Amino acid sequence: KGEIMEAMIVKGICKNYETFKLNNVSFTLPQGFIMGFIGENGAGKTTTIKSILNIVNKDGGEVIVFGKNMDEEEINIKKNIGYISGESFYPKKRIKDITAVFKTFFDTWDEPVYQAYLKQFNLDENKRVYELSKGMKMKYELSLALSHHAHLLILDEPTSGLDPVVRDELLEIFQAIVEDGSTSVLFSTHITSDLDKCADFITFIQSGHIIDSLTKDDFIDKYRIVHGETDQLNLIKDKLISYKKNAFGFNGLIETNKLKETDLVKYAQPTLDEIMIYFAEKEKQHA
């Protein structure tokens, strides 16, 4: 993939609610890759996505998509974005009636591509939305997005509530979508096993601010899970992001570069889940 372009640059987004605020959220999604956007429920994933898309008015920051500023060229940019969230639209309408209206908004609509997706996904155009399973709804929304050649897909929790077989199928579709290098995917989820499979980058948000945004390998590599006996805990406690005690001693999360041979603890590479869990634990310990 020659020179890497940026599909989207998010700079310093702020959004203040009474009980929650997005605090200076920044990250960059390179073109042709899948970025997993992770954080527990309530961490700010959906608020970030809605701020990016101007569905909610942000209190600060800017969003650049394909080199254009979202606040200045929103209509043009959105022609190039497919936004898929679990929120269902028009449950009583037939698929073909929704499509008929939807395609009038896009001069890039490609009917043969749409028909090919209907066939690939086994979608019956005469069905009403409420008759579709959650997985089928997702495939229908994807068909719409891909048929107007959206080059940025923004997926908000697309796999939650789906069974493993359907999830696996969708992940393969996402991977196929980015293969040609022109389409990028921002994939928000708290199901991190999905990202082990398909994400190139990980952006981790907690309580409205970004902890890290790195390639997936660098993100995982930045941390280690350590375990040791209780008496070792006091020696290393100050370096740990957080820890949990158990009958045999303790487990904790540490930044790899803070770990020294002399620490005498056992360590291993963490999973994405473990990183999220120990950061949540830190939050509790500091609360």
C-alpha positions as CSV (number, residue, x, y, z in Angstrom):
1,K,0.0,0.0,0.0
2,G,2.0,3.0,-1.2
3,E,1.9,6.2,0.8
4,I,-0.5,6.1,3.7
5,M,-3.2,8.8,3.6
6,E,-5.3,9.7,6.5
7,A,-9.0,8.8,6.1
8,M,-9.9,10.7,9.2
9,I,-8.2,13.0,11.7
10,V,-10.1,13.7,14.9
11,K,-8.5,16.7,16.8
12,G,-9.4,17.7,20.3
13,I,-13.1,16.9,20.3
14,C,-14.8,18.2,23.5
15,K,-18.4,17.7,24.5
16,N,-19.8,18.6,27.9
17,Y,-22.9,17.1,29.4
18,E,-23.9,17.5,33.1
19,T,-22.7,14.1,34.1
20,F,-20.1,13.3,31.4
21,K,-17.6,15.0,29.2
22,L,-15.5,14.1,26.2
23,N,-12.1,15.6,27.0
24,N,-9.9,16.6,24.1
25,V,-10.4,13.4,22.1
26,S,-7.9,13.0,19.3
27,F,-6.9,10.1,17.0
28,T,-6.1,9.4,13.4
29,L,-7.4,6.6,11.2
30,P,-5.1,5.8,8.2
31,Q,-6.8,5.0,4.9
32,G,-7.4,1.3,4.2
33,F,-7.4,0.0,7.8
34,I,-9.7,-1.1,10.5
35,M,-9.5,0.8,13.8
36,G,-11.1,-0.8,16.8
37,F,-12.6,1.9,19.1
38,I,-12.8,0.3,22.6
39,G,-14.0,1.3,26.0
40,E,-16.5,0.1,28.5
41,N,-20.2,1.1,28.1
42,G,-20.5,4.7,29.0
43,A,-16.8,5.5,28.2
44,G,-17.8,7.9,25.4
45,K,-17.6,5.8,22.2
46,T,-21.1,6.7,20.9
47,T,-20.7,10.4,22.0
48,T,-17.4,10.5,20.1
49,I,-19.0,9.0,17.0
50,K,-22.0,11.3,17.1
51,S,-19.7,14.3,17.6
52,I,-17.6,13.2,14.6
53,L,-20.8,13.0,12.4
54,N,-22.3,16.3,13.8
55,I,-25.3,14.4,15.1
56,V,-24.6,16.1,18.4
57,N,-23.0,19.6,18.4
58,K,-19.5,19.4,19.8
59,D,-18.1,22.1,22.1
60,G,-14.7,22.1,20.6
61,G,-12.3,20.4,18.2
62,E,-12.4,19.5,14.6
63,V,-12.8,16.5,12.3
64,I,-11.1,16.2,9.0
65,V,-12.3,13.4,6.7
66,F,-10.5,12.8,3.4
67,G,-8.7,16.1,3.8
68,K,-12.0,18.1,4.2
69,N,-13.3,19.8,7.4
70,M,-16.5,18.2,8.6
71,D,-18.0,21.6,9.8
72,E,-17.4,23.2,6.4
73,E,-18.3,20.4,4.0
74,E,-20.5,18.1,5.9
75,I,-22.9,17.2,3.1
76,N,-20.2,16.3,0.7
77,I,-18.2,14.3,3.2
78,K,-21.3,12.4,4.4
79,K,-21.9,11.1,0.9
80,N,-18.7,9.2,1.4
81,I,-19.5,7.8,4.8
82,G,-21.5,4.8,5.8
83,Y,-22.7,5.0,9.4
84,I,-24.2,1.9,11.0
85,S,-25.5,1.8,14.5
86,G,-27.8,-0.7,16.1
87,E,-30.7,1.8,16.1
88,S,-33.3,0.4,13.8
89,F,-35.1,2.6,11.3
90,Y,-38.6,2.4,9.9
91,P,-39.4,-1.1,11.2
92,K,-42.7,-1.4,9.3
93,K,-41.3,-0.5,5.9
94,R,-40.3,-2.9,3.2
95,I,-36.6,-3.1,2.4
96,K,-37.2,-2.1,-1.2
97,D,-39.1,1.0,-0.2
98,I,-36.4,2.2,2.1
99,T,-33.8,1.6,-0.6
100,A,-35.8,3.5,-3.1
101,V,-35.7,6.6,-0.9
102,F,-32.1,6.1,0.3
103,K,-30.5,5.9,-3.1
104,T,-32.0,9.3,-4.2
105,F,-29.5,10.9,-1.7
106,F,-26.4,9.6,-3.5
107,D,-25.3,10.4,-7.0
108,T,-22.7,7.6,-6.5
109,W,-25.4,4.9,-6.1
110,D,-24.4,1.7,-7.9
111,E,-27.4,-0.5,-8.5
112,P,-25.5,-3.6,-9.8
113,V,-23.3,-3.5,-6.6
114,Y,-26.5,-3.2,-4.5
115,Q,-28.1,-6.2,-6.2
116,A,-24.9,-8.2,-5.8
117,Y,-25.0,-7.6,-2.1
118,L,-28.6,-8.5,-1.8
119,K,-27.8,-11.8,-3.4
120,Q,-24.6,-12.4,-1.4
121,F,-26.4,-11.7,1.9
122,N,-29.6,-13.5,0.9
123,L,-31.7,-10.5,1.6
124,D,-35.4,-10.5,0.5
125,E,-36.3,-7.0,-0.7
126,N,-40.0,-7.6,0.1
127,K,-39.4,-8.2,3.8
128,R,-40.2,-5.5,6.3
129,V,-37.4,-4.4,8.6
130,Y,-39.0,-5.8,11.7
131,E,-39.0,-9.3,10.1
132,L,-35.2,-9.3,9.8
133,S,-32.9,-10.8,12.4
134,K,-30.3,-8.5,13.9
135,G,-27.6,-9.9,11.7
136,M,-29.7,-9.5,8.6
137,K,-30.5,-5.9,9.5
138,M,-26.8,-5.3,9.9
139,K,-26.1,-6.8,6.4
140,Y,-28.9,-4.7,4.9
141,E,-27.3,-1.5,6.4
142,L,-23.9,-2.6,5.1
143,S,-25.4,-3.2,1.6
144,L,-26.7,0.4,1.6
145,A,-23.4,1.8,2.7
146,L,-21.3,-0.2,0.2
147,S,-23.7,0.5,-2.7
148,H,-22.9,4.2,-2.7
149,H,-19.2,3.4,-2.5
150,A,-18.7,4.9,1.0
151,H,-15.0,5.0,1.7
152,L,-15.3,5.4,5.5
153,L,-17.5,3.0,7.5
154,I,-18.3,4.1,11.0
155,L,-19.8,1.1,12.9
156,D,-21.2,1.7,16.4
157,E,-21.3,-1.7,18.3
158,P,-22.2,-3.6,15.1
159,T,-21.8,-7.1,16.5
160,S,-23.3,-6.8,20.0
161,G,-26.2,-9.2,20.3
162,L,-25.2,-11.3,17.4
163,D,-24.4,-15.0,17.6
164,P,-20.7,-16.0,17.1
165,V,-21.3,-17.4,13.6
166,V,-22.9,-14.3,12.2
167,R,-20.3,-12.1,14.0
168,D,-17.6,-14.1,12.4
169,E,-19.2,-13.7,9.0
170,L,-19.5,-9.9,9.4
171,L,-15.8,-9.6,10.5
172,E,-14.8,-11.4,7.3
173,I,-16.9,-8.9,5.3
174,F,-15.2,-6.0,7.1
175,Q,-11.8,-7.4,6.3
176,A,-12.8,-7.9,2.7
177,I,-14.0,-4.3,2.5
178,V,-10.6,-2.8,3.5
179,E,-8.6,-5.1,1.3
180,D,-8.3,-2.8,-1.7
181,G,-6.8,-0.1,0.5
182,S,-9.4,2.6,-0.4
183,T,-11.9,2.0,2.4
184,S,-11.4,2.5,6.1
185,V,-13.4,1.3,9.1
186,L,-13.9,2.8,12.5
187,F,-15.4,-0.1,14.6
188,S,-16.6,0.7,18.1
189,T,-17.2,-2.2,20.3
190,H,-16.8,-3.6,23.8
191,I,-16.5,-7.2,22.4
192,T,-12.7,-7.2,22.1
193,S,-12.4,-10.7,20.7
194,D,-13.8,-9.3,17.4
195,L,-10.9,-6.9,17.3
196,D,-8.3,-9.7,17.9
197,K,-9.5,-11.0,14.6
198,C,-9.8,-7.9,12.4
199,A,-8.4,-4.6,13.8
200,D,-5.2,-3.0,12.6
201,F,-5.3,-0.2,15.1
202,I,-6.8,0.2,18.6
203,T,-8.1,3.5,20.1
204,F,-8.9,3.1,23.8
205,I,-11.2,5.6,25.5
206,Q,-12.0,5.7,29.2
207,S,-14.3,8.2,31.0
208,G,-14.2,10.5,28.0
209,H,-10.5,10.7,27.3
210,I,-8.2,8.7,25.1
211,I,-5.8,6.5,26.9
212,D,-4.0,5.3,23.8
213,S,-4.3,5.1,20.0
214,L,-1.7,2.7,18.5
215,T,-1.4,-0.2,16.1
216,K,-3.0,-3.3,17.8
217,D,0.4,-5.0,18.2
218,D,2.0,-1.9,19.8
219,F,-1.0,-1.4,22.0
220,I,-0.9,-4.9,23.4
221,D,2.9,-4.8,23.6
222,K,2.9,-1.6,25.7
223,Y,1.5,-3.5,28.7
224,R,2.3,-6.6,30.6
225,I,0.2,-8.6,33.1
226,V,2.4,-9.4,36.2
227,H,1.7,-11.9,39.0
228,G,3.6,-12.5,42.1
229,E,3.2,-13.3,45.8
230,T,1.7,-10.8,48.2
231,D,5.1,-9.8,49.7
232,Q,6.3,-8.8,46.2
233,L,3.3,-6.5,45.7
234,N,4.7,-3.7,48.0
235,L,7.9,-3.6,46.0
236,I,6.2,-3.1,42.7
237,K,2.9,-1.5,43.7
238,D,3.8,2.1,42.7
239,K,4.6,1.0,39.2
240,L,1.3,-0.8,38.5
241,I,-1.6,0.7,36.7
242,S,-3.8,-1.3,39.0
243,Y,-3.8,-4.7,40.6
244,K,-6.1,-7.3,42.2
245,K,-5.3,-9.5,45.1
246,N,-6.2,-13.2,45.2
247,A,-5.6,-16.3,47.3
248,F,-2.1,-16.8,45.8
249,G,-0.9,-13.3,45.7
250,F,-1.8,-10.6,43.1
251,N,-2.2,-9.9,39.5
252,G,-1.6,-6.4,38.0
253,L,-1.1,-4.5,34.8
254,I,2.1,-2.5,34.2
255,E,3.6,-0.6,31.3
256,T,6.2,-2.8,29.7
257,N,8.9,-0.2,29.9
258,K,8.5,0.0,33.7
259,L,9.2,-3.7,34.2
260,K,12.7,-4.6,35.3
261,E,14.5,-7.9,35.5
262,T,15.0,-7.2,39.2
263,D,11.3,-7.1,39.9
264,L,11.3,-10.9,40.1
265,V,7.6,-11.2,39.2
266,K,6.2,-13.4,36.5
267,Y,4.7,-11.6,33.5
268,A,2.8,-12.3,30.3
269,Q,1.3,-10.4,27.4
270,P,-2.2,-9.2,28.2
271,T,-5.4,-9.5,26.1
272,L,-7.3,-6.4,25.1
273,D,-9.9,-7.4,27.7
274,E,-7.4,-7.5,30.5
275,I,-6.1,-4.1,29.6
276,M,-9.6,-2.7,29.7
277,I,-10.3,-4.5,33.0
278,Y,-7.2,-3.2,34.8
279,F,-7.8,0.4,33.6
280,A,-11.4,0.1,34.9
281,E,-10.0,-1.2,38.2
282,K,-7.6,1.8,38.4
283,E,-10.6,4.1,38.0
284,K,-12.3,2.4,40.9
285,Q,-9.2,2.5,43.1
286,H,-8.8,6.2,42.4
287,A,-12.5,7.0,42.8
